[in-house]
Amino acid sequence: MFLIIILAYIVVIGTLNERVFRLQSDIALIFFSLLLSLILLAVKLLFPDTNVSLLVGKLGDFGFREYLMDGMLCFMLFAGASKVNMGKFKKNLRPISLLALLTTLLSSFLYGALFYCVAAMFHIPMDFWTCVLLGCVVSPTDPIAATGILNKIGLSKNVCSVIENESLFNDGTGVTLFIFVRSLIVHSGDGNFAVLMIKEIGGAVAVALGVSYVLFRLMKLTRNPVRYILISLLDVSSVYVICEHFGFSGVIASVVCGMYFSYAMGGIKRNAAVIDPENFYGDFWEILENILNSILFVMIGLLVLDMKLSVFTAVVIPAGLLILVFSRGAGVLVSTILTGKKIPGNYDLGEFVVLMTWSALKGGLSMALALETAEYLPPEVYVIFTNVAYVTIFFTVLVQGLTVKRVYFALEKHKANRLSKRKISEGEKA
């Protein structure tokens, strides 16, 4: 029943958007699914003792975190990573590494420190480390939102590569930092951040490379394109389960699997063209990614059906959004300075900081982490986490997602004028 409703949402919203509104498809799905969910919520409040009310209650309690983290996340990450341009990745390795690691670390702590000041000012019951934990929830950019939306707005391939690859890798930092801060809050003694990073990332990379190597050797023995698909599905699903069992980062492992298969498939390009002339393998992952993206964005819209509002909502929502943009910008600024003179896309420092700040979309992973805190945070604080995470996702996807194209072209125009003036100035000096 739930699947039928999800598919109905996707079909109705997609058709309506295609014929009337013509928004970017993923943005339309998340916006109109929220709108329809609010209508259902209004019906529930007006008619509390009807079958519709019971249906709305069931829709709101569908286990979003389990479905994302234990179901489709690994396949979505694999699909996104398998499209990585390895040449551009190597070319931009330094900025991608700094953005994925340092920016996420800095922005999480800065967000937490500033949110703690707001909490102290308005007597919100959150200590410093709980505020930092909230920063860990909302700071990482989401690879699903990035590959689903930014990919389709006309960014240059070089810049798009930096944004996508940072989004794919910074979740490992965010999840690891989340686990570390959580251990401080619940006193579980999970060790220090450096040890966690080595365990989460090092273990994930080792498992992903080992399993992917063995299974890709098996792929080279077959001449059946359907078996190509089955082997890739086996690879990412088994690696994700192994990593989650041993406490490694399933997120990072899924990304590594996708990149390994992307690189290895390039090595058998000629054979693959003969064995799979219709490109069933590539088309399968493209179609699967689009379907799972659509389901995810509809599910995020449906979450409002089970959302409770905090008494501090009027304070934490605007404060959280302002702090989010500022902390992200500060983190990008420091990382870009350390990158050196060669900034991707020939941007200057300010242009690059604006682009990377405004293109930092959030998605399902932030919501899943926020929902996970129900186990150890007081109920009133948990509600604040879910409220902030939910509004953050919608702000970044709807407001930033709808305007990032305009920001990008404005920056391109500013860059062109700057380079033109510099060329004229250099000509005059000569």
Wavefront OBJ file of the C-alpha trace (Angstrom):
o trace
v 0.000 0.000 0.000
v 2.760 2.420 0.972
v 4.641 1.730 -2.277
v 1.486 2.375 -4.313
v 1.000 5.752 -2.618
v 4.659 6.689 -3.214
v 4.411 5.748 -6.893
v 1.141 7.675 -7.193
v 2.855 10.764 -5.722
v 5.736 10.442 -8.190
v 3.515 9.928 -11.244
v 0.972 12.647 -10.424
v 3.544 15.241 -9.356
v 5.865 14.424 -12.247
v 3.113 14.698 -14.854
v 1.693 17.892 -13.350
v 5.136 19.457 -13.192
v 5.971 18.446 -16.754
v 2.744 19.912 -18.140
v 2.337 23.023 -15.969
v 5.120 24.118 -13.625
v 8.254 22.789 -15.361
v 10.475 22.976 -12.297
v 13.568 20.817 -11.947
v 12.039 17.371 -11.376
v 13.601 16.557 -7.978
v 12.738 19.994 -6.578
v 9.155 19.610 -7.819
v 8.856 16.210 -6.122
v 10.002 17.417 -2.717
v 7.953 20.631 -2.879
v 4.656 19.149 -4.050
v 4.969 16.073 -1.847
v 5.272 18.456 1.119
v 2.284 20.437 -0.136
v 0.137 17.321 -0.565
v 1.254 16.059 2.837
v 0.199 19.335 4.467
v -3.219 18.985 2.813
v -3.521 15.434 4.204
v -2.470 16.727 7.626
v -5.190 19.381 7.486
v -7.753 16.690 6.591
v -6.571 14.608 9.550
v -7.032 17.547 11.929
v -10.483 18.372 10.546
v -11.727 14.768 10.469
v -9.792 12.941 13.242
v -12.000 9.821 13.403
v -12.070 8.847 9.732
v -10.223 6.284 7.591
v -8.258 9.146 6.032
v -6.938 10.077 9.463
v -5.790 6.492 10.059
v -4.103 6.404 6.639
v -2.263 9.672 7.319
v -1.026 8.284 10.632
v 0.347 5.170 8.908
v 2.012 7.222 6.187
v 3.802 9.336 8.774
v 5.206 6.265 10.559
v 6.949 4.477 7.680
v 10.476 4.074 9.094
v 12.363 6.632 7.010
v 15.745 6.080 8.669
v 15.638 2.291 8.276
v 14.523 2.557 4.665
v 17.307 4.980 3.786
v 20.229 3.699 5.868
v 19.439 -0.033 5.629
v 17.900 -0.019 2.164
v 18.558 2.282 -0.734
v 21.426 4.527 0.403
v 24.263 2.253 -0.700
v 22.799 1.817 -4.191
v 22.288 5.568 -4.627
v 25.846 6.300 -3.554
v 27.234 3.602 -5.848
v 25.250 4.979 -8.788
v 26.518 8.503 -8.165
v 30.130 7.452 -7.604
v 30.192 5.205 -10.673
v 29.764 8.324 -12.820
v 32.804 10.087 -11.324
v 35.254 11.378 -13.919
v 38.517 9.968 -12.550
v 40.634 12.453 -14.510
v 38.875 15.459 -12.985
v 38.850 13.790 -9.572
v 42.643 13.414 -9.597
v 43.054 16.959 -10.928
v 40.982 18.410 -8.059
v 42.055 15.948 -5.346
v 43.466 18.627 -3.014
v 40.402 20.936 -2.936
v 38.029 17.953 -2.772
v 39.931 16.464 0.202
v 40.044 19.761 2.085
v 36.393 20.501 1.438
v 35.269 16.995 2.376
v 37.338 16.789 5.571
v 38.276 20.222 6.896
v 35.185 22.156 5.816
v 32.831 19.603 7.364
v 34.857 19.557 10.596
v 35.087 23.338 10.895
v 31.501 24.052 9.914
v 30.147 21.432 12.363
v 32.011 22.925 15.327
v 31.346 26.527 14.320
v 27.658 25.764 13.841
v 27.577 24.125 17.273
v 29.368 27.023 18.994
v 27.065 29.652 17.479
v 23.923 27.605 18.106
v 25.040 27.169 21.728
v 25.147 30.972 22.071
v 21.581 31.153 20.767
v 20.514 28.334 23.111
v 22.044 30.121 26.104
v 20.416 33.408 25.106
v 16.901 31.940 24.851
v 17.260 29.335 27.633
v 16.994 26.373 25.253
v 17.971 23.154 27.143
v 20.997 22.211 24.997
v 24.619 22.018 26.172
v 27.648 22.717 23.976
v 28.225 19.171 22.730
v 24.551 18.668 21.906
v 24.717 21.818 19.778
v 27.846 20.480 18.049
v 25.982 17.226 17.416
v 23.302 19.252 15.643
v 26.087 20.815 13.593
v 27.230 17.307 12.612
v 23.698 16.547 11.449
v 23.235 19.574 9.179
v 26.776 20.402 8.029
v 27.605 17.578 5.568
v 26.332 18.202 2.061
v 24.232 15.371 0.755
v 25.507 13.396 -2.266
v 21.998 12.369 -3.274
v 20.743 15.955 -3.416
v 23.935 17.111 -5.154
v 23.937 14.481 -7.895
v 20.159 14.672 -8.282
v 19.850 18.456 -8.660
v 23.174 20.200 -9.319
v 23.941 17.761 -12.111
v 21.065 19.161 -14.145
v 21.464 22.941 -13.966
v 24.304 23.553 -16.425
v 27.375 23.904 -14.190
v 30.754 23.430 -15.855
v 32.035 19.841 -15.643
v 35.096 20.868 -13.624
v 33.082 22.731 -10.972
v 30.351 20.076 -10.931
v 33.043 17.442 -10.352
v 34.331 19.272 -7.254
v 30.829 19.722 -5.818
v 29.746 16.132 -6.471
v 32.954 14.523 -5.212
v 33.008 16.652 -2.088
v 29.387 15.668 -1.419
v 30.222 12.000 -1.906
v 33.168 12.033 0.509
v 32.260 14.524 3.218
v 29.514 12.292 4.576
v 32.194 9.955 5.932
v 33.623 12.861 7.913
v 30.169 13.963 9.036
v 29.037 10.500 10.131
v 32.329 9.820 11.935
v 32.188 13.177 13.710
v 28.558 12.479 14.592
v 29.555 9.144 16.198
v 32.407 10.796 18.119
v 30.272 13.635 19.517
v 27.474 11.201 20.305
v 29.942 9.139 22.352
v 30.811 12.254 24.373
v 27.142 12.922 25.062
v 26.169 9.376 26.082
v 29.600 8.595 27.645
v 29.985 5.402 25.638
v 33.767 5.800 25.368
v 34.111 5.113 21.658
v 37.613 6.600 21.600
v 39.046 9.728 20.053
v 38.198 11.253 16.691
v 41.457 10.242 14.990
v 40.970 6.573 15.901
v 37.353 6.695 14.731
v 38.384 8.294 11.437
v 40.995 5.603 10.807
v 38.547 2.845 11.686
v 35.567 4.273 9.788
v 37.389 5.387 6.638
v 40.400 3.035 6.567
v 38.301 -0.048 7.222
v 35.686 1.022 4.681
v 38.272 1.610 1.954
v 40.018 -1.714 2.649
v 36.800 -3.747 2.556
v 35.465 -1.929 -0.506
v 38.669 -2.358 -2.515
v 39.128 -5.997 -1.491
v 35.592 -7.147 -2.294
v 35.359 -5.008 -5.443
v 38.645 -6.402 -6.765
v 37.485 -10.008 -6.337
v 34.036 -9.429 -7.830
v 35.346 -7.404 -10.745
v 37.686 -10.289 -11.598
v 34.544 -12.414 -11.713
v 32.860 -9.855 -13.964
v 35.697 -10.142 -16.486
v 34.915 -13.876 -16.838
v 31.337 -13.375 -18.006
v 29.938 -12.217 -21.326
v 26.430 -11.589 -20.020
v 25.557 -7.886 -19.476
v 22.803 -8.777 -16.997
v 25.438 -10.551 -14.903
v 27.465 -7.315 -14.958
v 24.539 -5.658 -13.217
v 24.057 -8.499 -10.718
v 27.748 -8.520 -9.782
v 27.768 -4.746 -9.194
v 24.632 -5.059 -7.022
v 26.265 -7.882 -5.055
v 29.418 -5.827 -4.638
v 27.920 -2.698 -3.121
v 25.290 -4.477 -0.997
v 27.734 -7.002 0.504
v 30.370 -4.335 1.170
v 27.798 -2.090 2.873
v 26.572 -4.921 5.126
v 30.132 -5.989 6.051
v 31.153 -2.419 6.900
v 28.060 -1.717 8.979
v 28.632 -4.980 10.891
v 32.253 -4.140 11.774
v 31.624 -0.454 12.505
v 33.186 0.922 9.325
v 31.583 3.630 7.191
v 29.132 2.033 4.796
v 28.713 5.460 3.190
v 32.394 5.766 2.272
v 32.577 2.096 1.256
v 29.689 2.500 -1.199
v 31.395 5.511 -2.775
v 34.697 3.621 -3.099
v 32.905 0.666 -4.715
v 31.310 2.950 -7.273
v 34.590 4.704 -8.077
v 36.456 1.386 -8.324
v 33.919 0.000 -10.793
v 34.007 3.269 -12.752
v 37.792 3.071 -13.027
v 37.861 -0.684 -13.730
v 35.101 -0.495 -16.349
v 37.223 2.033 -18.204
v 39.926 -0.625 -18.458
v 37.620 -3.073 -20.238
v 35.822 -0.448 -22.312
v 36.396 -2.236 -25.623
v 35.278 -5.624 -24.302
v 32.248 -4.078 -22.612
v 31.240 -2.398 -25.878
v 31.159 -5.825 -27.549
v 29.510 -7.692 -24.672
v 27.060 -4.908 -23.788
v 26.531 -2.874 -27.006
v 23.214 -1.467 -25.756
v 24.870 -0.302 -22.503
v 22.434 -2.147 -20.261
v 24.849 -1.768 -17.333
v 25.075 2.032 -17.517
v 21.374 2.471 -18.281
v 20.387 0.235 -15.344
v 22.268 2.334 -12.805
v 21.024 5.580 -14.366
v 17.389 4.425 -14.203
v 17.764 2.984 -10.688
v 19.328 6.224 -9.439
v 16.460 8.307 -10.879
v 13.817 6.015 -9.362
v 15.450 5.955 -5.917
v 16.003 9.729 -5.991
v 12.311 10.244 -6.752
v 11.238 7.923 -3.933
v 13.581 9.625 -1.476
v 12.364 13.149 -2.191
v 8.725 12.075 -1.857
v 9.523 10.321 1.438
v 11.149 13.486 2.783
v 7.940 15.362 1.964
v 5.883 12.711 3.773
v 7.933 13.099 6.959
v 5.936 16.216 7.838
v 2.977 13.937 8.636
v 4.772 12.681 11.746
v 6.578 15.909 12.647
v 6.089 17.591 16.031
v 6.893 21.274 16.562
v 9.161 22.533 19.316
v 8.139 25.442 21.526
v 11.405 27.044 20.405
v 10.685 26.647 16.672
v 10.314 30.401 16.069
v 13.851 30.892 17.414
v 15.812 27.823 16.301
v 14.627 27.757 12.671
v 15.772 31.252 11.538
v 18.851 31.084 13.775
v 19.746 27.635 12.443
v 19.494 28.725 8.806
v 21.620 31.844 9.310
v 24.243 29.893 11.249
v 24.205 27.158 8.592
v 25.112 29.526 5.752
v 27.714 31.392 7.815
v 29.444 28.271 9.174
v 29.531 26.624 5.740
v 31.009 29.775 4.210
v 33.656 30.033 6.925
v 34.628 26.379 6.490
v 34.892 26.736 2.713
v 36.947 29.928 3.121
v 39.579 28.252 5.316
v 39.766 25.164 3.077
v 40.065 27.271 -0.076
v 42.865 29.363 1.409
v 44.755 26.156 2.193
v 44.088 24.898 -1.343
v 46.525 27.478 -2.682
v 46.414 29.741 -5.709
v 44.932 27.171 -8.098
v 41.219 27.352 -7.307
v 38.968 25.125 -9.487
v 37.181 26.898 -12.324
v 39.602 29.858 -12.352
v 37.509 31.537 -9.652
v 38.950 33.969 -7.156
v 38.594 33.278 -3.434
v 35.301 35.132 -2.929
v 33.623 33.692 -6.007
v 34.514 30.128 -5.087
v 33.370 30.538 -1.466
v 29.990 31.905 -2.585
v 29.469 29.077 -5.095
v 30.481 26.270 -2.729
v 28.413 27.760 0.103
v 25.228 28.199 -1.920
v 25.515 24.840 -3.712
v 25.766 22.919 -0.418
v 22.440 21.079 -0.502
v 21.279 18.804 2.314
v 19.122 15.705 2.007
v 17.994 12.411 3.464
v 21.184 11.616 5.365
v 20.793 14.686 7.610
v 17.240 13.660 8.426
v 18.271 10.072 9.130
v 20.964 11.235 11.581
v 18.498 13.571 13.299
v 15.952 10.758 13.706
v 18.643 8.519 15.195
v 19.078 10.875 18.179
v 15.683 9.832 19.580
v 17.434 7.024 21.466
v 19.506 9.233 23.769
v 18.349 12.863 23.635
v 15.551 14.307 25.797
v 12.245 14.480 23.856
v 12.188 18.293 23.681
v 15.749 18.388 22.311
v 15.016 15.595 19.830
v 12.096 17.632 18.472
v 14.457 20.594 17.966
v 16.852 18.334 16.032
v 14.104 17.066 13.714
v 12.650 20.555 13.190
v 16.011 22.104 12.337
v 17.111 19.221 10.102
v 13.797 19.164 8.224
v 13.660 22.908 7.545
v 17.363 22.898 6.628
v 16.730 20.274 3.952
v 13.833 22.220 2.481
v 15.680 25.535 2.594
v 18.741 24.183 0.817
v 16.836 22.101 -1.755
v 14.088 24.602 -2.536
v 15.647 28.031 -1.956
v 19.275 27.258 -2.791
v 18.422 24.567 -5.340
v 16.117 26.908 -7.256
v 18.540 29.847 -7.203
v 21.967 28.183 -7.493
v 21.821 28.305 -11.292
v 21.267 32.064 -11.170
v 24.081 32.450 -8.644
v 26.385 30.347 -10.816
v 25.808 32.413 -13.951
v 26.161 35.667 -11.982
v 29.521 34.441 -10.709
v 30.529 33.405 -14.233
v 29.708 36.909 -15.464
v 31.666 38.462 -12.597
v 34.610 36.164 -13.342
v 34.549 37.036 -17.046
v 34.583 40.772 -16.262
v 37.421 40.301 -13.774
v 39.540 38.299 -16.221
v 38.815 40.812 -18.988
v 39.925 43.732 -16.821
v 43.070 41.864 -15.802
v 43.886 41.108 -19.435
v 43.456 44.778 -20.369
v 45.590 45.850 -17.407
v 48.348 43.403 -18.361
v 48.182 44.687 -21.973
v 48.584 48.287 -20.848
v 51.598 47.390 -18.720
v 53.194 45.589 -21.657
l 1 2 3 4 5 6 7 8 9 10 11 12 13 14 15 16 17 18 19 20 21 22 23 24 25 26 27 28 29 30 31 32 33 34 35 36 37 38 39 40 41 42 43 44 45 46 47 48 49 50 51 52 53 54 55 56 57 58 59 60 61 62 63 64 65 66 67 68 69 70 71 72 73 74 75 76 77 78 79 80 81 82 83 84 85 86 87 88 89 90 91 92 93 94 95 96 97 98 99 100 101 102 103 104 105 106 107 108 109 110 111 112 113 114 115 116 117 118 119 120 121 122 123 124 125 126 127 128 129 130 131 132 133 134 135 136 137 138 139 140 141 142 143 144 145 146 147 148 149 150 151 152 153 154 155 156 157 158 159 160 161 162 163 164 165 166 167 168 169 170 171 172 173 174 175 176 177 178 179 180 181 182 183 184 185 186 187 188 189 190 191 192 193 194 195 196 197 198 199 200 201 202 203 204 205 206 207 208 209 210 211 212 213 214 215 216 217 218 219 220 221 222 223 224 225 226 227 228 229 230 231 232 233 234 235 236 237 238 239 240 241 242 243 244 245 246 247 248 249 250 251 252 253 254 255 256 257 258 259 260 261 262 263 264 265 266 267 268 269 270 271 272 273 274 275 276 277 278 279 280 281 282 283 284 285 286 287 288 289 290 291 292 293 294 295 296 297 298 299 300 301 302 303 304 305 306 307 308 309 310 311 312 313 314 315 316 317 318 319 320 321 322 323 324 325 326 327 328 329 330 331 332 333 334 335 336 337 338 339 340 341 342 343 344 345 346 347 348 349 350 351 352 353 354 355 356 357 358 359 360 361 362 363 364 365 366 367 368 369 370 371 372 373 374 375 376 377 378 379 380 381 382 383 384 385 386 387 388 389 390 391 392 393 394 395 396 397 398 399 400 401 402 403 404 405 406 407 408 409 410 411 412 413 414 415 416 417 418 419 420 421 422 423 424 425 426 427 428 429 430
